[in-house]
């Protein structure tokens, strides 16, 4: 039997529930769209109409993407692997702040982004951005918080802003992520059916509808019997290009036995096909980077024309076309007063491979639980993606051998595992940047029992174990010892600089003494060096050295991209030695020089010995 409530029921809530039962579309997150309700009841409603996607907090989310922060990334050598030689990064901290900090250093430098964000099921944690709350409000929530009590919470379905909070969280991060992609870059975003509609609308707005590439369907496991109506067996991966006219998708390598007209005797051309694109998206306006000239046998410049009046596209980018021409894989025919170019299509000999387009249904790859178990001995992470699945996406992205992939919801670091594994297969030099919040492992979980305090610790350990296993599995293979399985750990923290907000009347002799240095006491030279890299927009993965000159420590980053000295007293002799090396940039502590004339003297030295060097103090 049910207990008596002895409590009056809120009439407003009851009435809204009745309206929602009759007109489900007019109630969203507990609010009634009265204009839509009047329309459904037959009344005419006048006003401006627009096709748009909005939610409570959207304007704040847009503003947040452009709001600056005073934070930094602090190097952590002791938790890194192969610090001096690796070009991979593992960054711990809130990915919103991390993405903001990477805007200068990695602007347009990322080839591919993969994310597997929280799916907003009512149980997953999501990031709480730019909200404030008092202790009473905090106690009412069943959330998890970071050291600032403002980042993680469970977005339960009884929250009034269930979808809005999730949309705001995703929108801001996707805006920042888009900036990092190169013009030919692409993003893959995993999502379930609960938010796929919202995520696609957000991506349409952030990346542009015309840059939508595809929705990939992945059958990752057997049917979920805990689903309410049907056993859900698949998830979605949304794929968007930064600029679809620049993006060239990778092709799937297939076994020669599956190739038509296979000839075991010899490799031979069995047909030709137009070197010009045909079908949809074949006009110059669709793919302008695929419109260029090639030389015909008589020296005539040949363009891909759909007709005498309409310009078309070649099937490949210019660099590949030039390679195919050199290799003799383009055949020319002259008829009706014009040249036509054809691609030679070969039947491969035994052991060769051919290629075709990837399709959007993936049912030959399961989840990565067994992979995790093999690495750790138990399922340290729930429902991890498979490295094989991420390798498939990397191949679909047309990834070259030395480009950068970013995952800012890194989780168990499956993406890093996939990058190392694929590099071991083809000798590539792909690099990864993993970003993961130090989300606590739930008490009682297998990971917590094993001593892992947070998800970031699991990710780092997974990369170490996976790298060792990949090298062991490929022992003896040429170049395997040079495989980069290391990573530099960087951790999000407050600014290295002191916060100074005193008014003129509040100064005292003691406070003036405290302000002798504007740098916090607990910060090291390495902290300051990496802050300078972020400030100047330099990559964070390049080699650097340090040496003693004239009794002070001098740091050289990437053979002279930057030379820094953070000691408190620097002689003219040291300044002159640094200037003689003619770095692109040089930086010193403001407190390294006793007075303004000394700083002016430094400037004069560089004008004389290294006039093209940019010099700054901090």
C-alpha positions as CSV (number, residue, x, y, z in Angstrom):
1,X,0.0,0.0,0.0
2,X,1.1,3.5,-0.7
3,X,1.7,5.9,2.1
4,X,-0.5,9.0,2.5
5,X,1.4,12.1,1.3
6,X,0.1,14.6,3.9
7,X,1.4,17.2,1.4
8,X,-0.5,19.3,-1.1
9,X,0.5,18.7,-4.7
10,X,1.8,21.7,-6.7
11,X,-1.1,22.7,-9.0
12,X,1.2,24.4,-11.5
13,X,3.2,21.2,-12.0
14,X,0.0,19.2,-12.3
15,X,-1.5,21.5,-14.9
16,X,1.7,21.4,-17.0
17,X,1.6,17.6,-16.8
18,X,-2.0,17.7,-18.1
19,X,-1.0,20.0,-21.0
20,X,2.0,17.8,-21.8
21,X,-0.3,14.7,-22.0
22,X,-2.5,16.4,-24.5
23,X,0.1,18.4,-26.5
24,X,3.6,16.8,-25.9
25,X,5.4,19.2,-28.2
26,X,4.5,22.4,-26.4
27,X,6.2,21.5,-23.1
28,X,10.0,21.5,-22.9
29,X,12.0,21.2,-19.7
30,X,8.9,22.1,-17.7
31,X,8.1,25.3,-19.6
32,X,5.1,25.8,-21.8
33,X,5.4,27.3,-25.3
34,X,2.2,29.3,-25.2
35,X,2.5,30.5,-28.8
36,X,2.7,26.9,-30.1
37,X,-0.2,25.9,-27.8
38,X,-2.4,28.6,-29.3
39,X,-1.5,27.5,-32.8
40,X,-2.4,23.9,-31.9
41,X,-5.7,25.2,-30.5
42,X,-6.5,26.9,-33.8
43,X,-5.6,30.5,-32.9
44,X,-3.5,32.6,-35.3
45,X,-0.2,33.8,-33.8
46,X,1.6,36.6,-35.5
47,X,5.3,37.4,-35.2
48,X,8.6,36.7,-36.8
49,X,9.3,33.1,-37.6
50,X,12.8,31.6,-37.9
51,X,14.3,28.1,-38.3
52,X,16.5,27.9,-35.2
53,X,17.8,25.7,-32.5
54,X,18.0,27.2,-29.0
55,X,17.9,26.4,-25.4
56,X,18.1,28.0,-22.0
57,X,21.7,29.1,-21.5
58,X,22.8,29.1,-25.2
59,X,23.8,32.8,-25.2
60,X,26.0,32.2,-22.1
61,X,27.6,29.1,-23.8
62,X,28.4,31.2,-26.8
63,X,29.9,34.0,-24.7
64,X,31.9,31.4,-22.6
65,X,33.8,30.2,-25.7
66,X,35.3,33.7,-26.1
67,X,35.9,34.4,-22.4
68,X,39.6,34.5,-21.5
69,X,41.0,32.6,-18.5
70,X,44.1,33.1,-16.2
71,X,45.3,29.6,-16.0
72,X,48.3,27.6,-17.3
73,X,49.5,24.1,-18.0
74,X,52.2,22.9,-15.6
75,X,54.6,20.1,-16.8
76,X,54.9,17.0,-14.7
77,X,58.0,15.1,-15.7
78,X,57.8,12.5,-12.9
79,X,54.4,11.2,-14.2
80,X,55.5,11.4,-17.9
81,X,57.1,8.7,-20.0
82,X,60.1,9.4,-22.2
83,X,59.7,13.2,-21.6
84,X,62.8,14.3,-23.7
85,X,61.9,12.5,-26.9
86,X,58.1,12.0,-27.0
87,X,55.8,14.2,-29.1
88,X,52.6,13.0,-27.4
89,X,50.7,15.0,-24.8
90,X,48.6,13.8,-21.9
91,X,46.8,16.9,-20.3
92,X,44.9,16.6,-17.1
93,X,42.2,19.2,-16.3
94,X,38.8,20.6,-17.3
95,X,38.8,20.3,-21.1
96,X,37.0,23.7,-21.5
97,X,40.0,25.5,-20.0
98,X,42.5,23.3,-21.7
99,X,40.9,23.9,-25.1
100,X,41.2,27.7,-24.4
101,X,44.9,27.4,-23.5
102,X,45.6,25.4,-26.7
103,X,44.0,28.0,-29.0
104,X,47.4,29.6,-29.9
105,X,49.7,26.7,-30.0
106,X,47.5,24.3,-32.0
107,X,45.3,26.7,-34.0
108,X,44.7,24.9,-37.3
109,X,47.3,22.2,-36.5
110,X,45.0,19.2,-35.6
111,X,44.1,16.8,-38.4
112,X,41.5,14.8,-36.6
113,X,39.4,15.1,-33.4
114,X,37.6,12.2,-31.8
115,X,35.4,12.6,-28.7
116,X,33.2,10.2,-26.8
117,X,31.4,12.7,-24.5
118,X,29.0,11.9,-21.6
119,X,25.8,10.7,-23.2
120,X,23.4,12.5,-20.9
121,X,21.7,9.3,-19.7
122,X,20.8,10.8,-16.4
123,X,23.7,8.9,-14.7
124,X,26.8,10.3,-16.4
125,X,28.8,13.2,-15.1
126,X,29.0,16.3,-17.2
127,X,30.9,19.5,-16.6
128,X,29.2,22.4,-14.8
129,X,30.4,25.6,-16.5
130,X,30.1,29.1,-15.2
131,X,27.5,28.3,-12.5
132,X,27.7,29.3,-8.9
133,X,25.9,27.8,-5.9
134,X,26.0,28.1,-2.2
135,X,26.5,25.2,0.2
136,X,22.7,24.5,0.6
137,X,22.3,24.3,-3.1
138,X,25.3,22.0,-3.3
139,X,24.0,19.7,-0.6
140,X,20.8,19.3,-2.6
141,X,22.7,17.9,-5.6
142,X,24.0,14.4,-5.9
143,X,27.1,15.5,-7.8
144,X,30.8,15.3,-7.7
145,X,32.9,18.4,-7.5
146,X,36.5,19.3,-8.1
147,X,38.7,21.4,-5.9
148,X,36.6,24.5,-6.8
149,X,33.3,22.7,-6.2
150,X,32.0,23.8,-9.6
151,X,32.8,21.4,-12.3
152,X,31.1,17.9,-12.2
153,X,27.5,17.0,-11.5
154,X,25.0,14.3,-12.5
155,X,22.6,15.7,-15.0
156,X,19.6,13.7,-13.8
157,X,16.4,13.7,-15.8
158,X,14.4,15.5,-13.1
159,X,16.6,18.6,-13.5
160,X,14.7,21.4,-15.1
161,X,17.5,22.0,-17.6
162,X,18.3,18.4,-18.4
163,X,19.0,18.9,-22.2
164,X,20.0,22.6,-21.9
165,X,22.9,22.0,-19.5
166,X,24.2,19.2,-21.8
167,X,23.9,21.3,-24.9
168,X,25.7,24.3,-23.3
169,X,28.5,22.0,-22.2
170,X,29.0,20.6,-25.7
171,X,28.5,23.8,-27.7
172,X,31.3,25.8,-26.0
173,X,33.8,23.0,-26.4
174,X,32.9,22.3,-30.0
175,X,33.4,26.0,-30.9
176,X,36.9,25.9,-29.4
177,X,37.7,22.5,-30.9
178,X,36.8,23.7,-34.4
179,X,39.4,26.4,-34.2
180,X,42.1,23.7,-33.7
181,X,41.2,21.7,-36.8
182,X,43.2,22.3,-40.0
183,X,41.3,23.2,-43.2
184,X,41.3,19.5,-44.2
185,X,40.6,18.3,-40.7
186,X,37.6,16.2,-39.5
187,X,35.9,15.5,-36.2
188,X,34.2,12.2,-35.1
189,X,31.8,12.4,-32.2
190,X,30.3,9.3,-30.6
191,X,26.7,9.6,-29.2
192,X,23.7,7.5,-28.4
193,X,20.1,8.0,-29.5
194,X,19.3,10.2,-26.4
195,X,21.2,13.3,-27.7
196,X,22.0,12.5,-31.3
197,X,19.4,14.9,-32.5
198,X,20.7,17.8,-30.3
199,X,24.3,17.1,-31.1
200,X,23.7,17.1,-34.8
201,X,21.9,20.5,-34.6
202,X,24.8,21.9,-32.5
203,X,27.4,20.6,-35.0
204,X,25.3,22.0,-37.9
205,X,25.6,25.4,-36.3
206,X,29.2,25.2,-35.2
207,X,30.7,23.5,-38.2
208,X,28.1,24.4,-40.8
209,X,25.5,22.2,-42.4
210,X,27.5,22.0,-45.6
211,X,30.4,20.5,-43.7
212,X,28.4,17.5,-42.5
213,X,30.1,14.3,-43.8
214,X,28.1,11.4,-42.5
215,X,26.5,9.6,-39.5
216,X,28.3,6.4,-38.9
217,X,26.5,3.5,-37.2
218,X,28.5,1.2,-34.9
219,X,27.0,-2.1,-33.7
220,X,29.3,-2.3,-30.6
221,X,27.7,-5.0,-28.5
222,X,24.7,-7.2,-28.1
223,X,21.2,-5.8,-27.4
224,X,20.9,-3.9,-24.1
225,X,18.1,-5.7,-22.3
226,X,17.8,-2.9,-19.8
227,X,16.5,-0.7,-22.6
228,X,12.8,0.2,-22.1
229,X,11.2,-0.9,-25.4
230,X,13.8,-2.4,-27.8
231,X,17.2,-3.9,-27.3
232,X,19.5,-1.1,-28.5
233,X,22.5,-2.5,-30.3
234,X,24.2,0.5,-31.9
235,X,25.6,3.9,-31.3
236,X,26.1,6.8,-33.7
237,X,29.3,8.7,-34.7
238,X,28.7,12.1,-36.2
239,X,31.4,13.1,-38.7
240,X,32.0,16.8,-39.7
241,X,34.7,18.4,-41.8
242,X,36.3,21.7,-41.0
243,X,36.0,22.6,-44.6
244,X,34.3,19.8,-46.7
245,X,35.9,21.2,-49.9
246,X,39.3,20.6,-48.5
247,X,38.6,17.2,-46.8
248,X,39.6,14.1,-48.6
249,X,38.4,10.9,-46.9
250,X,40.6,7.9,-46.6
251,X,39.9,4.7,-48.4
252,X,39.5,1.2,-47.1
253,X,42.2,-1.3,-47.9
254,X,40.7,-4.6,-49.1
255,X,42.2,-8.0,-49.7
256,X,43.2,-8.7,-53.3
257,X,41.0,-11.9,-53.4
258,X,37.9,-9.7,-53.0
259,X,38.9,-7.4,-55.9
260,X,37.1,-7.9,-59.3
261,X,38.9,-9.6,-62.1
262,X,41.9,-10.7,-60.0
263,X,44.7,-12.0,-62.1
264,X,47.2,-14.2,-60.4
265,X,49.6,-14.3,-63.3
266,X,50.6,-10.7,-63.4
267,X,49.5,-7.2,-62.5
268,X,47.6,-5.7,-65.4
269,X,45.2,-3.0,-66.2
270,X,41.8,-4.5,-66.7
271,X,39.8,-1.3,-67.2
272,X,40.0,2.5,-67.2
273,X,37.7,5.0,-65.7
274,X,37.4,8.8,-65.9
275,X,40.0,10.6,-63.9
276,X,37.4,13.3,-63.5
277,X,34.8,12.9,-60.7
278,X,31.3,12.0,-61.7
279,X,28.0,11.9,-59.8
280,X,27.1,14.2,-56.9
281,X,29.6,16.8,-55.7
282,X,31.4,16.7,-59.0
283,X,31.3,20.5,-59.8
284,X,34.2,22.9,-59.1
285,X,32.0,24.8,-56.7
286,X,31.6,21.6,-54.6
287,X,35.3,20.8,-54.4
288,X,37.4,23.8,-55.5
289,X,40.7,22.2,-54.3
290,X,40.1,19.4,-56.9
291,X,40.1,21.8,-59.8
292,X,43.5,22.4,-61.5
293,X,45.2,21.7,-64.8
294,X,47.3,18.7,-65.9
295,X,49.5,18.5,-69.0
296,X,48.1,16.4,-71.9
297,X,50.6,14.5,-74.1
298,X,50.9,17.5,-76.5
299,X,51.5,19.9,-73.7
300,X,47.9,21.3,-73.6
301,X,46.7,22.1,-70.1
302,X,43.7,19.9,-69.4
303,X,41.0,20.9,-66.9
304,X,38.2,18.7,-65.5
305,X,35.2,19.9,-67.5
306,X,31.7,18.5,-67.0
307,X,30.7,20.2,-70.3
308,X,32.0,23.0,-72.5
309,X,30.5,25.5,-70.0
310,X,30.6,23.9,-66.6
311,X,33.8,23.2,-64.6
312,X,34.2,19.9,-62.7
313,X,36.7,18.2,-60.4
314,X,39.4,15.6,-60.6
315,X,39.1,12.6,-58.4
316,X,42.2,13.4,-56.4
317,X,44.1,16.3,-54.9
318,X,46.9,17.8,-57.0
319,X,49.7,16.1,-55.1
320,X,48.3,12.6,-55.7
321,X,47.5,13.4,-59.3
322,X,51.1,14.4,-59.9
323,X,52.2,11.1,-58.4
324,X,49.8,9.1,-60.5
325,X,51.0,10.9,-63.6
326,X,54.7,10.1,-62.7
327,X,53.8,6.4,-62.2
328,X,52.1,6.2,-65.6
329,X,48.7,5.5,-64.1
330,X,46.9,8.1,-66.2
331,X,45.9,7.3,-69.8
332,X,44.9,10.0,-72.3
333,X,42.5,9.8,-75.2
334,X,41.9,12.4,-78.0
335,X,38.5,12.6,-79.6
336,X,36.3,15.4,-81.0
337,X,39.1,17.9,-80.7
338,X,39.8,17.5,-77.0
339,X,41.8,15.4,-74.6
340,X,40.2,13.1,-72.0
341,X,42.1,11.7,-69.0
342,X,41.4,8.2,-67.6
343,X,42.7,6.4,-64.5
344,X,44.1,2.9,-65.1
345,X,42.5,0.4,-62.7
346,X,44.7,-2.6,-62.0
347,X,43.9,-6.1,-60.9
348,X,46.5,-6.7,-58.1
349,X,48.9,-9.6,-58.0
350,X,49.1,-11.8,-55.0
351,X,50.0,-9.9,-51.9
352,X,48.9,-6.5,-53.2
353,X,46.0,-4.5,-51.9
354,X,43.3,-2.3,-53.4
355,X,41.1,0.3,-51.9
356,X,37.5,1.3,-51.8
357,X,35.3,3.8,-49.9
358,X,34.5,3.1,-46.3
359,X,30.9,2.5,-45.6
360,X,28.9,3.9,-42.6
361,X,27.9,0.7,-41.0
362,X,30.4,-0.9,-38.7
363,X,29.5,-4.3,-37.3
364,X,32.8,-6.1,-37.3
365,X,34.3,-4.4,-34.3
366,X,33.1,-4.9,-30.7
367,X,33.8,-2.8,-27.6
368,X,37.1,-2.7,-26.0
369,X,36.4,-4.5,-22.7
370,X,38.5,-7.5,-23.5
371,X,41.4,-5.3,-24.5
372,X,41.2,-3.5,-21.2
373,X,41.1,-6.8,-19.3
374,X,44.1,-8.1,-21.2
375,X,46.1,-5.0,-20.2
376,X,45.0,-4.7,-16.5
377,X,43.8,-8.2,-15.7
378,X,40.3,-6.8,-14.9
379,X,37.7,-4.4,-16.4
380,X,39.2,-1.2,-15.0
381,X,36.9,0.9,-17.2
382,X,33.2,0.5,-18.1
383,X,32.3,0.1,-21.8
384,X,35.6,1.4,-23.3
385,X,35.8,1.8,-27.1
386,X,38.0,-0.6,-29.0
387,X,41.4,0.6,-30.4
388,X,40.4,-1.1,-33.6
389,X,37.3,1.2,-33.9
390,X,39.5,4.3,-33.4
391,X,42.0,3.0,-35.9
392,X,39.1,2.7,-38.4
393,X,38.2,6.4,-37.8
394,X,41.8,7.5,-38.2
395,X,41.9,5.7,-41.6
396,X,38.5,7.1,-42.6
397,X,39.9,10.6,-41.9
398,X,42.6,10.2,-44.5
399,X,45.2,10.6,-41.8
400,X,48.8,11.2,-43.0
401,X,51.6,9.6,-41.1
402,X,52.8,12.6,-39.1
403,X,49.7,14.5,-38.1
404,X,48.0,15.2,-34.8
405,X,44.9,13.7,-33.3
406,X,43.1,15.2,-30.3
407,X,40.7,13.5,-27.9
408,X,39.4,15.9,-25.2
409,X,37.1,13.4,-23.5
410,X,40.0,10.9,-23.3
411,X,38.5,8.4,-20.8
412,X,40.7,5.3,-20.7
413,X,42.9,6.7,-23.6
414,X,41.7,4.4,-26.3
415,X,42.6,7.0,-28.9
416,X,46.2,7.0,-27.8
417,X,46.3,3.2,-27.9
418,X,44.9,3.3,-31.4
419,X,47.5,5.8,-32.6
420,X,50.4,3.8,-31.3
421,X,49.0,0.6,-32.7
422,X,48.4,2.0,-36.1
423,X,51.9,3.6,-36.1
424,X,53.4,0.2,-35.3
425,X,51.5,-1.3,-38.3
426,X,52.5,1.2,-41.0
427,X,55.6,3.0,-39.5
428,X,53.7,6.2,-39.2
429,X,54.6,9.1,-36.9
430,X,51.1,10.2,-35.9
431,X,50.9,12.1,-32.6
432,X,48.2,12.3,-30.0
433,X,46.9,14.9,-27.5
434,X,44.7,13.4,-24.7
435,X,42.7,15.6,-22.4
436,X,41.1,14.1,-19.3
437,X,39.5,15.6,-16.2
438,X,40.7,14.1,-12.9
439,X,37.3,12.6,-12.4
440,X,37.3,10.5,-9.2
441,X,36.9,6.7,-9.5
442,X,33.7,5.8,-7.6
443,X,34.3,4.3,-4.2
444,X,33.7,0.5,-4.4
445,X,34.6,0.3,-8.1
446,X,37.2,-2.2,-9.3
447,X,39.4,0.7,-10.3
448,X,39.2,2.3,-6.9
449,X,40.0,-1.0,-5.2
450,X,43.0,-1.4,-7.4
451,X,44.4,2.0,-6.2
452,X,43.4,4.3,-9.0
453,X,42.1,7.6,-7.6
454,X,40.8,9.1,-10.8
455,X,40.2,8.4,-14.5
456,X,43.3,10.3,-15.6
457,X,45.5,7.8,-13.7
458,X,43.9,5.0,-15.5
459,X,44.5,6.7,-18.9
460,X,48.2,7.2,-18.2
461,X,48.7,3.7,-17.0
462,X,46.7,2.3,-20.1
463,X,49.1,4.2,-22.5
464,X,52.1,2.8,-20.7
465,X,50.9,-0.8,-20.7
466,X,49.5,-0.6,-24.3
467,X,52.8,0.8,-25.6
468,X,54.8,-2.0,-23.9
469,X,52.5,-4.6,-25.3
470,X,52.6,-3.2,-28.8
471,X,56.4,-3.2,-28.9
472,X,56.5,-6.8,-27.5
473,X,53.9,-8.0,-30.1
474,X,56.0,-6.5,-32.9
475,X,59.5,-7.4,-31.6
476,X,61.9,-7.7,-34.4
477,X,59.9,-5.6,-36.8
478,X,62.0,-2.9,-38.5
479,X,61.7,0.5,-36.8
480,X,59.6,-0.8,-33.8
481,X,62.2,0.4,-31.3
482,X,61.7,3.9,-32.5
483,X,57.9,3.8,-31.9
484,X,56.8,6.7,-29.8
485,X,54.9,5.2,-26.8
486,X,55.7,8.1,-24.5
487,X,53.8,11.2,-23.4
488,X,54.4,14.5,-21.6
489,X,52.0,15.0,-18.7
490,X,50.8,18.6,-18.3
491,X,48.3,19.6,-15.6
492,X,45.9,22.5,-15.6
493,X,46.5,25.0,-12.8
494,X,46.1,28.6,-11.9
495,X,48.4,31.2,-13.5
496,X,52.1,31.3,-12.6
497,X,51.7,35.0,-11.9
498,X,50.6,36.5,-8.6
499,X,47.1,38.0,-8.4
500,X,47.6,41.6,-7.5
501,X,44.5,43.7,-6.9
502,X,45.6,46.2,-4.3
503,X,44.5,49.8,-4.5
504,X,47.0,52.6,-3.9
505,X,45.9,53.2,-0.4
506,X,46.4,49.6,0.7
507,X,50.2,49.4,0.0
508,X,52.5,48.7,2.9
509,X,56.2,48.1,3.2
510,X,55.6,44.4,3.8
511,X,53.4,44.1,0.7
512,X,56.0,45.9,-1.4
513,X,58.5,43.3,-0.2
514,X,56.1,40.5,-1.2
515,X,55.8,42.0,-4.7
516,X,59.5,41.9,-5.3
517,X,58.7,39.0,-7.7
518,X,55.5,38.8,-9.6
519,X,55.8,35.0,-9.9
520,X,54.3,32.6,-7.4
521,X,56.9,30.9,-5.1
522,X,56.0,27.3,-5.9
523,X,56.6,27.7,-9.7
524,X,59.7,26.1,-11.4
525,X,61.6,27.2,-14.5
526,X,59.8,24.4,-16.4
527,X,56.5,25.9,-15.4
528,X,57.5,29.3,-16.6
529,X,58.9,27.9,-19.9
530,X,55.7,26.2,-20.8
531,X,53.7,29.3,-19.9
532,X,55.8,31.1,-22.4
533,X,55.1,28.4,-25.0
534,X,51.4,28.9,-24.6
535,X,51.8,32.7,-24.7
536,X,53.8,32.6,-27.9
537,X,51.7,29.8,-29.5
538,X,54.5,27.2,-29.8
539,X,53.9,23.5,-29.9
540,X,54.2,21.8,-26.5
541,X,55.8,18.7,-27.8
542,X,59.2,19.9,-29.1
543,X,62.6,19.0,-27.6
544,X,64.3,21.4,-25.2
545,X,67.6,21.6,-23.3
546,X,69.1,23.6,-20.5
547,X,72.7,24.5,-19.7
548,X,74.7,26.7,-17.4
549,X,76.1,30.0,-18.8
550,X,77.8,32.5,-16.5
551,X,76.3,30.8,-13.5
552,X,72.7,30.9,-14.6
553,X,70.4,28.4,-16.3
554,X,69.5,29.0,-19.9
555,X,66.7,27.0,-21.6
556,X,66.7,26.4,-25.3
557,X,63.4,25.2,-26.9
558,X,63.4,23.5,-30.3
559,X,66.9,24.6,-31.4
560,X,66.2,28.3,-30.9
561,X,62.5,28.8,-31.3
562,X,62.8,30.2,-27.8
563,X,65.6,30.8,-25.4
564,X,64.7,31.7,-21.8
565,X,66.5,32.5,-18.6
566,X,64.5,32.9,-15.4
567,X,67.3,33.4,-12.9
568,X,67.1,36.6,-10.7
569,X,70.4,38.2,-11.7
570,X,71.6,38.0,-15.3
571,X,74.9,39.6,-16.4
572,X,75.4,41.4,-19.7
573,X,77.7,38.6,-20.8
574,X,74.9,36.1,-20.6
575,X,72.5,38.4,-22.4
576,X,75.1,38.8,-25.2
577,X,75.7,35.1,-25.5
578,X,71.9,34.5,-25.8
579,X,71.7,37.2,-28.4
580,X,74.6,35.9,-30.4
581,X,72.7,32.6,-30.8
582,X,69.9,34.6,-32.6
583,X,66.8,32.8,-31.3
584,X,63.4,33.6,-32.8
585,X,62.3,34.6,-29.3
586,X,63.9,35.4,-25.9
587,X,62.4,35.8,-22.5
588,X,63.6,36.8,-19.1
589,X,62.1,37.4,-15.6
590,X,61.2,41.0,-15.0
591,X,63.0,40.8,-11.6
592,X,66.2,39.6,-13.4
593,X,67.2,43.2,-13.9
594,X,67.7,45.8,-11.2
595,X,66.2,48.8,-12.9
596,X,64.7,50.2,-16.1
597,X,68.1,51.2,-17.6
598,X,69.2,47.5,-17.3
599,X,66.1,46.4,-19.2
600,X,66.8,49.1,-21.9
601,X,70.4,47.8,-22.2
602,X,69.1,44.3,-22.9
603,X,67.0,45.7,-25.7
604,X,70.0,47.5,-27.2
605,X,72.1,44.3,-27.0
606,X,69.5,42.4,-29.0
607,X,69.1,45.2,-31.5
608,X,72.8,45.1,-32.2
609,X,73.4,41.3,-32.2
610,X,70.0,39.8,-33.0
611,X,67.7,42.5,-34.5
612,X,65.1,39.9,-35.6
613,X,64.7,38.3,-32.2
614,X,61.5,39.1,-30.3
615,X,62.4,39.8,-26.6
616,X,60.0,39.9,-23.6
617,X,60.1,39.8,-19.8
618,X,57.6,38.1,-17.5
